[in-house]
Amino acid sequence: MGKLSTHVLDITQGKPGAGVKLALYAVNAEGRTLLTTDVTNADGRCAAPLLAGEQLKAGKYELVFAAGDYFAEQGVQVPEPRFVDEVTIAFGVADAGQNYHVPLVVSPWAYSTYRGS
């Protein structure tokens, strides 16, 4: 059985993104449905998988990270409106039996992701 996990890396400060609020949505033709919310721990990770086993299904998802709020809480000076604020990563799960790890590497000016396992 597969699982979905994430973590946040703050490349501005060279450390895990601790305390980042995030939301996970399932996406279909009718729109999106909130599945769960979480906050990253001191290691920039969620304490448990976002979805695991029967909860993880093939389909489209969105992870929304409150990156702008995180940087504001860190005291990072950025202009208003923020260049990077809410980061939405839209991704697909083709095989729910596999592990999907969707990290966010972020600064106030840029972000990237990749598929881990």
N, C-alpha and C positions, 0 to 999 in steps of 0.2 A: 504494500500500500504506500502511495506517495504522500508527500507533504509539501507545503508551501511555507517558506520562511523568508526573512529579510534582515538587513542590518543597514546602518547608516554610518558613513565615514565622512568626517568633517576635514576636508583637505586644507581649509584655511588655517586650522590650528594643529593639524596633524594628529588627530585623536578620534576615537569613536564619538559618534553623535549621540550623546546621552540625553534623554528627555525629549526626544522628537515624537510628537503626536502623529499618528497615522491612521488612515481608514482604508479598509479593503472593501471593494464593491464587485459584485458579479454584474456583467454587462450582457444585455440581450436586445432584441429588436424593440422591446417596449421601454428600454431605458436601463437604468442601473439600480441595483438593490444593495443596500449596506449590509455587509456580512459580519464585520467586526471592526472594533477600534482598539488601539493599543498605544503604548508609550515605550520607547526604547529604554533599555536599562543602561548601566554604567559601561557596558561593553558595546553599546550601540545596537544591541539586538533585542528582540522580543523574547520574553522568558519561555514561551512555548511556540510551536508552529502556529501560523495564522490559520491554516487548514491542515487537517491530517486525515488519513484513511478515507472513510466514506464521505467526509465533508468536501474533499477535493474532487472536483468533477472537471471533465474536459469542457473547455469553453473560454470565453473572454473575461478578463478581470481588469480592474484598475486599482492601483495603490496610490493613495494621495498622502503626501508627506507635508506637514506644516513647517517647511524649511525656513521660511521668513521669520516666523515666530521664534523658532529655535535660535537663529542668529541674533535676533533682538534680545532674547533672554541671555545670550552670551556677551552682550554689550558691544557687538560688532556694529560700527557706524555705517549705515547704508542709506542712500537717498530714498525719499518717498515719492512716488510709489516704488516699492522694492522691485529690483530687476528679477530676482528669483524669489518667489513667495511660496505659493503652493505648487509642489512638484507632483505631477500626475504621470505615472508610468502605466501605460496601457500594454497589456501582454496577453498571450494566449497559452492555454494548457492543452496540449494535444494528447498527452498520455497521462491520465490521472494516476497511473501506477508508478510514475517516476517522481523524483524529488525536484522541486523548482525552488531555487534560491534567487531572489531578486533584490540585490543590494543597491543602495543609492550612495554615490560618491558625489559630494556636494560642496559648493562654496556659495557666497552671495552672488556670484557672477556666472556660474556654470554648474552643470551636473551631468552625470553619465550613469549608466547601468549596464549590466550584462547578465547573462543567465549562468548562475552557478548551480551546484548540485547539492 
